[in-house]
Amino acid sequence: MGKKDITLKDYLSDRRRYADLINGAVFCGEEIVCPDTLTEANAVQSMFRNGQALERTNDLVMKQDRDGKLFAVWIVANQEHIDYSMPARVMLQEALEYDRHLKKIKRETPGQALRDDAEFLCGIRREERLRPVVTLIVYWGSEAWQGAESMHDLIDFGEDVELADRLRALVPVYPLHILRLSEQKDYECFRTELGMLFALYARRNDRSGFKEYLDTHKACCNMDDETCQTLGMMTGSASLLNLSRRSKDKEKEEINVCRSIDELIEEGVREGKKAGISEGIAEAVKAMAAGMRKLEIPQRTICRMIAEELHMSMEQAEQFLQA
């Protein structure tokens, strides 16, 4: 697990933010999950059957209680990269969570409470019920999510249309719940500083959008230390990561935060210019190389001529040629 994953996991482990994450991403801001009802649960799920062991680890798992009883289990999975197997992966992790709940029921159910052969055979009473398990994927990768969004997207039902429709009706859709931080722009339904963090992160490559959000949300200048550090880690901003928050002068703190965010914007602009220049050089190199190949000039000679013409090293020229 990388530093970014660890930072975001630690940030979201706060019960107040965790509840806001679920409410904002799943329930459009409606307060269905309250922080006081959440307790952290074991993120490691395991199963042992017939000599075979299986274990999976989630990023964050919290149990929600109501009236002192388990009401639901909320799982959060942080994803920086697209996982094309995500529906199957989530289905397996949730199945393991249900299996763990079943084992807990069996262990806590005394033998004398089982009333017939069917209950003795499975180890639970017929009125027992499991609690919902829901997984939210927080996807903060730079590319648009192009992976499957349900089990139906992942399954090949064949080319026979009539048979495929019949099979689809039998197989559960199992849709994913995904919060796409780089694609979504509106985070007003989040009530904690989580909304500010997500909104700024979503605009990290959009200078005008970034500044517009800062101008219309003055709370950005009062950003707390943990949010500041998390934003810095997620965006790779050295200015935010190195920002000192120990000053007792509130006005000075606001200036420091605003200056660091301005520096983050400039970093993005510089990276954009750098990428644009690199892209232009790459196209120029390809065009020059194509013309030289028509003259049957050897590859090594082409590389040397391009390096001399564009004032770069042989290694750089070779990299552009291979791109």
C-alpha positions as CSV (number, residue, x, y, z in Angstrom):
1,M,0.0,0.0,0.0
2,G,1.5,3.4,-1.1
3,K,1.7,6.6,0.9
4,K,-1.3,8.1,-0.9
5,D,-3.5,5.0,0.0
6,I,-2.4,5.1,3.6
7,T,-3.0,8.9,3.9
8,L,-6.5,8.7,2.4
9,K,-7.3,5.6,4.5
10,D,-6.2,7.3,7.7
11,Y,-8.1,10.5,6.7
12,L,-11.4,8.6,6.0
13,S,-11.1,6.5,9.2
14,D,-12.5,9.5,11.2
15,R,-16.1,8.4,12.0
16,R,-17.4,11.9,11.2
17,R,-15.8,11.9,7.7
18,Y,-16.7,8.2,7.2
19,A,-20.4,8.9,7.8
20,D,-20.3,12.0,5.6
21,L,-18.6,10.0,2.8
22,I,-21.4,7.4,2.9
23,N,-24.2,10.0,3.2
24,G,-22.8,12.2,0.4
25,A,-21.8,9.5,-2.0
26,V,-24.6,7.0,-1.5
27,F,-27.6,9.0,-0.1
28,C,-27.1,12.3,-1.9
29,G,-26.4,14.1,1.4
30,E,-29.3,12.7,3.4
31,E,-28.1,11.9,6.9
32,I,-28.8,8.2,7.0
33,V,-25.5,7.2,8.8
34,C,-24.6,9.1,12.0
35,P,-21.0,9.1,13.3
36,D,-22.1,8.1,16.7
37,T,-23.5,4.8,15.4
38,L,-20.3,3.7,13.7
39,T,-17.6,1.5,15.1
40,E,-14.5,0.3,13.3
41,A,-14.6,-3.4,12.3
42,N,-12.0,-6.0,11.3
43,A,-10.9,-5.2,7.7
44,V,-9.5,-8.7,7.3
45,Q,-12.0,-11.3,6.0
46,S,-11.1,-15.0,5.9
47,M,-12.8,-18.3,5.3
48,F,-11.6,-21.9,5.9
49,R,-13.4,-24.7,4.2
50,N,-12.4,-28.3,3.5
51,G,-8.7,-27.6,4.0
52,Q,-8.8,-24.5,1.7
53,A,-8.1,-21.0,3.2
54,L,-9.2,-17.7,1.7
55,E,-8.4,-14.2,3.0
56,R,-9.1,-10.7,1.8
57,T,-8.3,-7.3,3.3
58,N,-10.5,-4.2,2.8
59,D,-9.3,-0.7,3.2
60,L,-11.9,0.4,5.7
61,V,-14.8,-1.4,7.4
62,M,-17.3,0.1,9.9
63,K,-20.4,-1.3,11.5
64,Q,-23.5,0.8,12.0
65,D,-25.6,0.1,15.0
66,R,-29.2,1.1,15.8
67,D,-30.8,0.5,19.2
68,G,-27.7,-1.4,20.2
69,K,-28.0,-3.9,17.4
70,L,-26.0,-4.3,14.2
71,F,-27.8,-2.5,11.4
72,A,-25.4,-2.5,8.4
73,V,-21.8,-3.0,7.5
74,W,-20.1,-0.3,5.3
75,I,-17.0,-1.0,3.4
76,V,-14.9,1.7,1.7
77,A,-12.3,0.7,-1.0
78,N,-9.8,3.3,-2.2
79,Q,-8.8,2.9,-5.8
80,E,-6.1,4.8,-7.7
81,H,-6.1,2.5,-10.7
82,I,-8.9,0.9,-12.6
83,D,-9.6,-2.7,-11.6
84,Y,-11.3,-4.6,-14.4
85,S,-12.3,-7.4,-12.0
86,M,-13.9,-5.0,-9.5
87,P,-17.5,-6.4,-9.5
88,A,-16.2,-9.9,-8.8
89,R,-13.8,-8.7,-6.2
90,V,-16.5,-6.7,-4.4
91,M,-18.9,-9.6,-4.6
92,L,-16.3,-11.9,-3.0
93,Q,-15.4,-9.5,-0.2
94,E,-19.1,-8.9,0.7
95,A,-19.7,-12.7,0.6
96,L,-16.9,-13.2,3.1
97,E,-18.4,-10.5,5.3
98,Y,-21.8,-12.4,5.2
99,D,-20.0,-15.6,5.9
100,R,-18.3,-14.1,9.0
101,H,-21.7,-12.9,10.3
102,L,-23.1,-16.4,9.8
103,K,-20.3,-18.0,11.7
104,K,-20.8,-15.4,14.5
105,I,-24.5,-16.4,14.7
106,K,-23.7,-20.1,14.9
107,R,-21.1,-19.6,17.6
108,E,-23.5,-17.5,19.7
109,T,-26.6,-19.8,19.2
110,P,-26.8,-22.4,22.0
111,G,-27.6,-26.0,20.9
112,Q,-30.8,-26.1,22.9
113,A,-32.2,-23.1,21.0
114,L,-32.2,-25.2,17.7
115,R,-35.6,-26.7,17.3
116,D,-35.5,-29.2,14.4
117,D,-33.2,-31.1,12.1
118,A,-32.9,-28.3,9.5
119,E,-31.8,-25.8,12.2
120,F,-29.3,-28.4,13.7
121,L,-27.9,-29.1,10.3
122,C,-27.1,-25.5,9.4
123,G,-26.6,-24.2,12.9
124,I,-28.9,-21.2,12.8
125,R,-32.6,-20.7,13.5
126,R,-35.0,-20.0,10.6
127,E,-35.8,-16.5,11.8
128,E,-32.2,-15.3,11.9
129,R,-31.4,-12.6,9.4
130,L,-28.1,-11.1,8.2
131,R,-27.4,-7.4,8.0
132,P,-26.8,-5.5,4.8
133,V,-23.2,-5.2,3.6
134,V,-22.5,-2.3,1.2
135,T,-19.2,-1.4,-0.5
136,L,-18.4,2.1,-1.7
137,I,-15.4,2.5,-4.1
138,V,-13.6,5.9,-3.9
139,Y,-11.9,6.1,-7.2
140,W,-9.3,9.0,-7.4
141,G,-7.4,7.9,-10.5
142,S,-6.7,10.4,-13.2
143,E,-8.3,8.3,-16.0
144,A,-12.1,8.0,-16.4
145,W,-13.4,4.7,-14.9
146,Q,-13.5,2.3,-17.9
147,G,-13.9,-0.9,-15.9
148,A,-17.0,-3.0,-15.5
149,E,-19.7,-1.4,-13.3
150,S,-21.7,-4.5,-12.6
151,M,-21.3,-8.3,-12.9
152,H,-23.3,-8.1,-16.1
153,D,-20.6,-5.9,-17.6
154,L,-18.0,-8.5,-16.7
155,I,-19.9,-11.6,-17.9
156,D,-19.9,-12.9,-21.5
157,F,-23.5,-14.1,-22.1
158,G,-22.7,-15.3,-25.6
159,E,-23.9,-14.2,-29.1
160,D,-27.3,-15.9,-29.0
161,V,-29.5,-12.9,-28.2
162,E,-32.5,-14.9,-26.9
163,L,-30.3,-17.2,-24.7
164,A,-28.3,-14.2,-23.5
165,D,-31.5,-12.4,-22.3
166,R,-32.6,-15.5,-20.5
167,L,-29.2,-15.9,-18.7
168,R,-29.1,-12.2,-17.8
169,A,-32.5,-12.6,-16.1
170,L,-31.0,-15.4,-13.9
171,V,-27.7,-13.7,-13.0
172,P,-27.8,-10.9,-10.4
173,V,-26.7,-7.6,-11.8
174,Y,-24.6,-6.7,-8.7
175,P,-24.0,-3.0,-9.5
176,L,-21.0,-1.1,-8.1
177,H,-21.2,2.1,-6.0
178,I,-18.4,4.3,-7.3
179,L,-17.5,7.8,-6.3
180,R,-15.4,9.1,-9.2
181,L,-13.3,12.0,-7.8
182,S,-11.9,13.1,-11.1
183,E,-15.2,13.1,-13.0
184,Q,-17.6,14.5,-10.5
185,K,-17.4,18.2,-9.8
186,D,-20.3,18.9,-7.4
187,Y,-19.6,18.0,-3.8
188,E,-22.1,20.4,-2.1
189,C,-24.0,17.4,-0.5
190,F,-21.0,16.6,1.7
191,R,-21.3,18.4,5.0
192,T,-17.7,18.1,6.4
193,E,-14.4,19.3,5.0
194,L,-14.5,16.1,2.9
195,G,-16.5,18.1,0.3
196,M,-13.8,20.7,0.1
197,L,-11.0,18.1,-0.3
198,F,-12.9,16.2,-3.0
199,A,-13.9,19.4,-4.9
200,L,-10.3,20.8,-4.9
201,Y,-8.9,17.4,-5.9
202,A,-11.4,17.1,-8.8
203,R,-10.2,20.5,-10.1
204,R,-6.5,19.9,-9.6
205,N,-5.8,20.1,-13.4
206,D,-8.3,22.9,-14.1
207,R,-6.7,26.2,-13.1
208,S,-9.8,28.4,-13.7
209,G,-12.1,25.9,-12.0
210,F,-9.7,25.6,-9.0
211,K,-9.5,29.4,-8.5
212,E,-13.2,29.8,-9.0
213,Y,-13.9,27.3,-6.2
214,L,-11.4,29.1,-3.9
215,D,-13.0,32.4,-4.6
216,T,-16.5,31.1,-3.8
217,H,-15.5,29.0,-0.8
218,K,-13.6,31.1,1.7
219,A,-13.5,28.1,4.1
220,C,-10.5,26.9,1.9
221,C,-8.3,29.5,3.7
222,N,-9.2,27.9,7.0
223,M,-8.4,24.4,5.9
224,D,-7.4,22.1,8.8
225,D,-4.0,20.6,9.0
226,E,-5.1,17.0,8.2
227,T,-7.1,18.0,5.1
228,C,-4.2,20.2,3.9
229,Q,-1.8,17.4,4.3
230,T,-4.1,14.9,2.6
231,L,-4.7,17.2,-0.3
232,G,-1.0,17.7,-0.6
233,M,-0.3,14.0,-0.6
234,M,-3.0,13.2,-3.2
235,T,-1.9,16.0,-5.5
236,G,1.8,15.6,-4.9
237,S,2.1,19.2,-3.9
238,A,5.3,19.8,-1.9
239,S,4.1,23.3,-0.9
240,L,1.0,21.9,0.8
241,L,2.9,19.0,2.4
242,N,5.6,21.3,3.8
243,L,3.1,23.9,5.0
244,S,3.7,24.7,8.7
245,R,0.4,24.9,10.6
246,R,1.9,25.6,14.0
247,S,1.4,29.4,13.9
248,K,-1.1,30.8,16.3
249,D,-1.7,33.8,14.1
250,K,-4.9,33.0,12.2
251,E,-4.4,35.6,9.6
252,K,-0.9,34.3,8.9
253,E,-2.2,30.8,8.7
254,E,-4.8,31.8,6.1
255,I,-2.2,33.5,4.0
256,N,0.0,30.4,4.2
257,V,-2.8,28.1,3.1
258,C,-3.9,30.4,0.2
259,R,-0.3,30.8,-0.9
260,S,0.3,27.1,-0.9
261,I,-2.9,26.4,-2.9
262,D,-1.8,29.1,-5.4
263,E,1.5,27.3,-5.7
264,L,-0.4,24.1,-6.2
265,I,-2.2,25.7,-9.1
266,E,1.1,26.9,-10.6
267,E,2.5,23.4,-10.2
268,G,-0.4,22.1,-12.3
269,V,0.1,24.8,-14.9
270,R,3.9,24.0,-15.2
271,E,3.1,20.3,-15.5
272,G,0.6,21.0,-18.2
273,K,3.0,23.1,-20.2
274,K,5.7,20.5,-19.7
275,A,3.4,17.8,-21.0
276,G,2.4,19.9,-24.0
277,I,6.0,20.6,-24.9
278,S,6.9,16.9,-24.6
279,E,3.9,16.0,-26.8
280,G,5.0,18.6,-29.4
281,I,8.6,17.3,-29.4
282,A,7.3,13.7,-29.7
283,E,5.3,14.6,-32.8
284,A,8.3,16.5,-34.3
285,V,10.6,13.5,-33.7
286,K,8.1,11.1,-35.3
287,A,7.7,13.4,-38.4
288,M,11.5,13.8,-38.8
289,A,12.1,10.0,-38.4
290,A,9.4,9.1,-40.9
291,G,11.0,11.4,-43.6
292,M,14.5,9.9,-42.9
293,R,13.2,6.3,-43.1
294,K,12.0,7.0,-46.6
295,L,15.6,7.7,-47.5
296,E,16.6,4.4,-45.9
297,I,18.8,6.1,-43.3
298,P,19.8,3.7,-40.5
299,Q,17.9,3.9,-37.2
300,R,21.0,4.8,-35.2
301,T,21.9,7.6,-37.7
302,I,18.3,8.9,-37.5
303,C,18.6,9.0,-33.7
304,R,21.9,10.8,-33.8
305,M,20.6,13.4,-36.3
306,I,17.5,14.1,-34.3
307,A,19.5,14.5,-31.1
308,E,21.8,17.0,-32.8
309,E,18.9,18.9,-34.4
310,L,16.8,19.2,-31.2
311,H,19.7,19.6,-28.8
312,M,19.0,16.5,-26.8
313,S,20.9,13.4,-25.7
314,M,20.9,10.2,-27.6
315,E,18.9,8.5,-24.8
316,Q,16.2,11.2,-25.0
317,A,15.9,10.9,-28.8
318,E,15.6,7.1,-28.5
319,Q,12.8,7.5,-25.9
320,F,10.9,9.8,-28.2
321,L,11.4,7.4,-31.1
322,Q,10.1,4.5,-29.1
323,A,7.0,6.4,-27.8
